[in-house]
């Protein structure tokens, strides 16, 4: 079993408090993603798990054992960084074997571990190449292979795909997910990209200013965000937020907007066209062609900017007036404290 538990973890740098009482449990074999904007504390948490930083307060347990005072080398964690951190003068084989050689592992065992990891990562034919002879994705696979050969209890990833181009990021996301399924290992992954979080995680932990705003499955966070911050952060394009008073002007929405609601949220993909008077009038300001869909940018009567995803080839023109509503179960209501109210079901 490779479990991880954080109990009331706090971290301060001098008088600056950056992590505020984080509690988290990661089950064996779980793929957990820390996501949030820059400065939210996700990398600081990862560094404390790795042993590169020490918590100011709280307990950090791996497999039920408190590891606050155990050094990074003895925790059984392997970390993959945003920069590949490969030795340019060494071959792929030497880069992957380096840590094992320093630990005085027998040469035959090193060869077995490196060759097994290379086969898993499709690096078999590249073991004698230098990092400069590899693509960005291949270099990242070497960095992952260097972690695999250590047979760690927990894999830690610190924004490992940030240096890759968009197409390669998509393919590497799939490769990492497949690797997790094959290894069955416990993994903790840090990213600022909510698309990475949604597509890869078993459990997402959304952080803001050193606190957990919400944690749960990607579907749970998408369908039932705890507050306005999570609702706006998870999902691409981001959720639209509309004053509740404006939503109540649409006859199709009026019955479903709670009296205490201050604003409602509707995702761009959840709008539906309707007849005049039933929905909200949207003046089109511009469109983006996305192939099977178009993203409309527009203004409601009160001046609120919204985005709407529509299907089909037709292209509304700037200045066109369209009317939109949504299903009651797609409407998210938030109170004066920006907390989610009970979702209304039709």
C-alpha positions as CSV (number, residue, x, y, z in Angstrom):
1,X,0.0,0.0,0.0
2,X,1.2,3.5,-0.9
3,X,-1.0,6.0,0.9
4,X,-0.5,9.7,1.7
5,X,-2.1,11.8,4.4
6,X,-1.8,15.5,5.2
7,X,-3.1,16.6,8.6
8,X,-3.5,20.3,9.3
9,X,-0.4,21.2,7.2
10,X,0.7,24.8,7.5
11,X,3.7,26.5,5.9
12,X,5.1,29.9,6.7
13,X,8.1,31.8,5.3
14,X,9.1,34.2,8.0
15,X,5.9,36.2,8.7
16,X,4.3,35.1,5.4
17,X,1.7,32.3,5.7
18,X,1.4,30.4,2.4
19,X,-0.4,27.1,3.4
20,X,-3.3,27.3,5.9
21,X,-4.3,24.0,7.6
22,X,-4.5,21.6,4.6
23,X,-6.1,18.2,5.3
24,X,-5.9,15.6,2.5
25,X,-6.0,11.8,2.1
26,X,-4.6,10.1,-1.0
27,X,-5.5,6.4,-1.4
28,X,-3.2,3.7,-2.8
29,X,-3.1,3.9,-6.6
30,X,-5.0,7.2,-6.8
31,X,-4.1,9.9,-9.3
32,X,-4.5,13.2,-7.5
33,X,-4.1,16.6,-9.2
34,X,-3.4,19.9,-7.4
35,X,-4.7,22.7,-9.5
36,X,-5.0,26.4,-9.0
37,X,-3.7,29.8,-10.1
38,X,-0.1,30.8,-9.7
39,X,0.8,31.4,-6.0
40,X,-2.0,29.2,-4.6
41,X,0.5,26.9,-2.8
42,X,0.3,23.8,-5.0
43,X,4.0,23.5,-5.7
44,X,4.8,24.3,-2.0
45,X,2.6,21.4,-0.9
46,X,4.3,19.1,-3.4
47,X,7.7,20.1,-2.2
48,X,6.7,19.3,1.4
49,X,5.4,15.9,0.4
50,X,8.8,15.3,-1.3
51,X,10.8,16.4,1.7
52,X,12.3,19.4,-0.1
53,X,10.5,21.7,2.4
54,X,9.4,21.2,6.0
55,X,5.9,22.0,7.2
56,X,5.7,24.7,9.9
57,X,2.9,22.8,11.6
58,X,0.9,19.6,11.0
59,X,1.8,16.0,10.2
60,X,2.6,14.4,6.9
61,X,2.2,10.6,6.7
62,X,3.2,8.1,4.0
63,X,1.8,4.6,4.5
64,X,0.7,5.7,8.0
65,X,4.2,6.7,9.1
66,X,5.0,10.3,10.0
67,X,7.7,11.5,7.7
68,X,8.2,15.2,8.8
69,X,11.6,14.4,10.0
70,X,12.6,11.9,7.3
71,X,14.9,13.2,4.5
72,X,13.8,13.4,0.9
73,X,16.0,10.5,-0.1
74,X,14.4,8.1,2.4
75,X,10.7,8.9,1.9
76,X,10.2,6.6,-1.1
77,X,9.0,9.4,-3.4
78,X,10.3,10.2,-6.9
79,X,9.8,13.6,-8.4
80,X,9.5,14.7,-12.0
81,X,10.1,18.4,-12.5
82,X,8.9,20.9,-15.1
83,X,12.5,21.1,-16.4
84,X,13.7,17.7,-17.5
85,X,16.9,18.1,-15.4
86,X,18.8,15.6,-17.5
87,X,22.6,15.5,-17.7
88,X,23.4,16.6,-21.3
89,X,26.7,14.8,-21.5
90,X,25.1,11.4,-20.4
91,X,23.2,9.0,-22.6
92,X,19.6,8.1,-21.9
93,X,20.7,4.9,-20.2
94,X,23.2,6.8,-18.0
95,X,20.6,9.4,-17.0
96,X,18.1,6.7,-16.0
97,X,20.8,4.7,-14.2
98,X,22.5,7.5,-12.4
99,X,20.4,7.4,-9.2
100,X,20.7,3.7,-8.9
101,X,24.5,3.8,-9.3
102,X,24.8,6.4,-6.6
103,X,22.8,4.0,-4.3
104,X,25.3,1.2,-5.2
105,X,22.7,-1.0,-6.8
106,X,24.3,-4.0,-8.6
107,X,25.0,-3.4,-12.3
108,X,22.8,-6.3,-13.4
109,X,19.9,-5.1,-11.4
110,X,20.4,-1.6,-12.8
111,X,20.4,-2.9,-16.4
112,X,17.2,-4.8,-15.7
113,X,15.4,-1.8,-14.2
114,X,16.5,0.6,-16.9
115,X,15.6,-1.8,-19.7
116,X,12.2,-2.5,-18.2
117,X,11.4,1.2,-17.8
118,X,12.7,1.9,-21.3
119,X,10.4,-0.7,-22.8
120,X,7.4,0.7,-20.8
121,X,8.1,4.2,-22.1
122,X,9.0,3.2,-25.6
123,X,12.6,4.4,-25.2
124,X,14.3,1.1,-26.1
125,X,15.9,2.4,-29.3
126,X,17.1,5.6,-27.7
127,X,19.1,4.4,-24.8
128,X,22.5,5.4,-26.3
129,X,21.3,8.8,-27.4
130,X,22.1,12.1,-25.6
131,X,19.3,14.4,-24.5
132,X,20.1,16.9,-27.3
133,X,19.1,14.2,-29.8
134,X,15.7,13.8,-28.3
135,X,12.4,15.7,-28.7
136,X,10.8,17.4,-25.8
137,X,8.4,14.6,-25.2
138,X,11.1,12.0,-25.4
139,X,13.2,14.0,-22.8
140,X,10.2,14.1,-20.5
141,X,9.8,10.3,-20.8
142,X,13.4,9.9,-19.8
143,X,12.8,12.0,-16.7
144,X,9.8,9.8,-15.9
145,X,11.9,6.7,-16.5
146,X,14.5,7.9,-14.1
147,X,11.7,8.0,-11.5
148,X,10.3,4.6,-12.4
149,X,13.6,2.8,-12.0
150,X,13.6,3.8,-8.3
151,X,10.3,1.9,-7.8
152,X,8.9,4.7,-5.6
153,X,6.0,4.5,-3.3
154,X,4.6,7.8,-4.7
155,X,5.3,9.6,-7.9
156,X,5.3,13.4,-7.7
157,X,4.9,15.6,-10.8
158,X,5.5,19.3,-10.8
159,X,4.0,20.8,-14.0
160,X,5.9,18.2,-16.1
161,X,4.2,19.2,-19.4
162,X,4.5,23.0,-19.2
163,X,7.5,23.1,-21.6
164,X,5.8,21.1,-24.4
165,X,3.9,22.5,-27.3
166,X,0.1,22.1,-27.4
167,X,-0.1,19.0,-29.5
168,X,2.5,17.2,-27.6
169,X,0.9,18.1,-24.3
170,X,-2.3,16.4,-25.4
171,X,-0.5,13.2,-26.3
172,X,1.7,13.2,-23.2
173,X,-1.5,13.6,-21.0
174,X,-2.8,10.4,-22.5
175,X,0.6,8.6,-22.1
176,X,0.8,9.6,-18.4
177,X,-2.7,8.4,-17.8
178,X,-1.9,5.1,-19.5
179,X,1.3,4.8,-17.5
180,X,-0.6,5.3,-14.3
181,X,-3.1,2.5,-15.2
182,X,-0.2,0.1,-16.1
183,X,1.8,0.8,-12.9
184,X,-1.1,1.2,-10.5
185,X,1.0,3.6,-8.6
186,X,0.0,6.5,-6.3
187,X,0.6,9.8,-8.2
188,X,0.3,13.4,-7.1
189,X,0.4,15.9,-10.0
190,X,0.6,19.7,-9.9
191,X,-0.7,21.9,-12.7
192,X,-2.2,25.3,-13.3
193,X,-4.0,23.9,-16.4
194,X,-7.6,22.8,-15.5
195,X,-7.9,20.8,-18.7
196,X,-5.0,18.7,-17.6
197,X,-6.7,18.2,-14.2
198,X,-10.0,17.3,-15.8
199,X,-8.6,14.8,-18.2
200,X,-6.1,13.0,-15.9
201,X,-7.3,13.0,-12.3
202,X,-9.1,10.5,-10.2
203,X,-9.4,13.3,-7.7
204,X,-8.9,17.1,-8.1
205,X,-7.8,19.3,-5.3
206,X,-8.6,23.0,-6.1
207,X,-6.4,25.4,-4.2
208,X,-6.6,29.2,-3.7
209,X,-4.3,31.2,-1.4
210,X,-3.0,28.2,0.4
211,X,-6.4,26.7,1.2
212,X,-8.4,23.9,-0.4
213,X,-11.5,25.3,-2.0
214,X,-12.9,21.9,-3.1
215,X,-11.8,18.4,-3.8
216,X,-13.5,15.6,-5.6
217,X,-13.8,13.8,-9.0
218,X,-13.6,15.9,-12.2
219,X,-17.3,15.3,-12.8
220,X,-18.2,16.4,-9.2
221,X,-16.3,19.7,-9.6
222,X,-17.7,20.3,-13.0
223,X,-21.3,19.6,-12.2
224,X,-21.4,20.9,-8.6
225,X,-18.8,23.5,-7.9
226,X,-18.7,24.6,-4.3
227,X,-18.4,28.3,-5.0
228,X,-17.9,31.0,-7.7
229,X,-14.1,30.5,-7.7
230,X,-14.2,26.8,-8.4
231,X,-17.1,27.2,-10.9
232,X,-15.1,29.8,-12.8
233,X,-11.8,27.9,-12.7
234,X,-13.0,24.5,-13.8
235,X,-14.3,24.3,-17.3
236,X,-13.1,25.7,-20.6
237,X,-14.4,28.1,-21.8
238,X,-15.1,29.3,-18.2
239,X,-18.6,29.6,-16.7
240,X,-20.7,32.7,-17.3
241,X,-21.9,34.6,-14.2
242,X,-25.0,36.6,-14.5
243,X,-26.8,38.8,-11.9
244,X,-29.8,36.8,-10.5
245,X,-32.0,39.8,-11.1
246,X,-31.1,39.6,-14.8
247,X,-31.8,35.8,-15.0
248,X,-35.2,36.4,-13.4
249,X,-36.3,38.6,-16.4
250,X,-36.4,35.4,-18.5
251,X,-39.7,33.6,-18.1
252,X,-38.0,30.2,-18.6
253,X,-35.4,30.8,-15.9
254,X,-37.6,32.8,-13.3
255,X,-39.0,29.7,-11.5
256,X,-35.5,28.2,-11.0
257,X,-33.6,31.2,-9.6
258,X,-33.8,31.0,-5.7
259,X,-34.9,34.2,-4.0
260,X,-31.6,34.4,-2.0
261,X,-29.4,34.0,-5.1
262,X,-27.2,36.9,-6.0
263,X,-25.8,35.5,-9.2
264,X,-26.3,32.4,-11.4
265,X,-23.8,30.5,-13.5
266,X,-24.3,28.9,-16.9
267,X,-21.6,27.2,-18.8
268,X,-21.1,28.2,-22.5
269,X,-22.0,24.7,-23.7
270,X,-25.2,24.6,-21.7
271,X,-27.1,27.5,-23.4
272,X,-30.0,26.7,-25.7
273,X,-31.7,28.9,-28.2
274,X,-35.3,29.8,-27.6
275,X,-38.0,32.2,-28.7
276,X,-38.1,35.9,-27.8
277,X,-39.5,36.5,-24.4
278,X,-38.7,33.1,-23.0
279,X,-35.0,33.6,-22.6
280,X,-32.3,36.2,-22.3
281,X,-31.6,38.5,-25.2
282,X,-27.9,38.4,-26.4
283,X,-26.4,40.9,-28.8
284,X,-23.7,39.2,-30.7
285,X,-20.3,41.0,-30.6
286,X,-18.1,38.4,-32.3
287,X,-17.7,34.8,-33.0
288,X,-14.8,32.2,-33.1
289,X,-14.9,29.3,-35.5
290,X,-14.0,26.1,-33.8
291,X,-14.9,23.6,-36.5
292,X,-18.1,21.7,-35.3
293,X,-18.9,24.6,-33.0
294,X,-18.8,28.4,-32.8
295,X,-18.1,30.4,-29.7
296,X,-20.2,33.5,-29.5
297,X,-19.2,36.6,-27.6
298,X,-22.0,38.9,-26.7
299,X,-23.7,41.2,-24.3
300,X,-26.9,40.8,-22.3
301,X,-29.3,43.7,-21.9
302,X,-27.7,44.7,-18.6
303,X,-24.2,44.8,-20.2
304,X,-23.0,41.4,-18.8
305,X,-20.5,39.8,-21.1
306,X,-21.3,36.1,-21.9
307,X,-19.9,33.3,-24.1
308,X,-22.1,30.8,-25.8
309,X,-21.1,27.6,-27.6
310,X,-23.4,26.8,-30.5
311,X,-23.4,23.8,-32.9
312,X,-23.5,24.0,-36.7
313,X,-22.1,25.9,-39.6
314,X,-24.3,29.1,-39.4
315,X,-22.4,32.2,-38.3
316,X,-24.3,34.9,-36.5
317,X,-23.1,38.3,-37.4
318,X,-22.0,41.1,-35.0
319,X,-25.1,43.0,-34.0
320,X,-27.5,40.1,-34.4
321,X,-29.9,39.6,-31.5
322,X,-30.4,36.0,-30.2
323,X,-32.4,34.5,-27.3
324,X,-31.0,31.9,-25.0
325,X,-32.1,29.9,-22.0
326,X,-30.8,26.7,-20.2
327,X,-32.2,23.6,-18.5
328,X,-33.0,24.0,-14.8
329,X,-30.4,21.3,-13.9
330,X,-27.7,23.2,-15.8
331,X,-28.3,26.4,-13.8
332,X,-26.0,27.1,-10.8
333,X,-27.1,29.6,-8.1
334,X,-24.7,31.4,-5.8
335,X,-25.5,33.4,-2.6
336,X,-24.1,36.7,-1.4
337,X,-20.9,34.9,-0.1
338,X,-20.4,33.3,-3.5
339,X,-21.2,29.9,-2.2
340,X,-23.2,27.4,-4.2
341,X,-26.8,27.0,-3.3
342,X,-28.6,23.7,-3.8
343,X,-28.8,23.0,-7.5
344,X,-32.3,23.2,-8.8
345,X,-33.6,20.1,-10.5
346,X,-36.5,20.1,-13.0
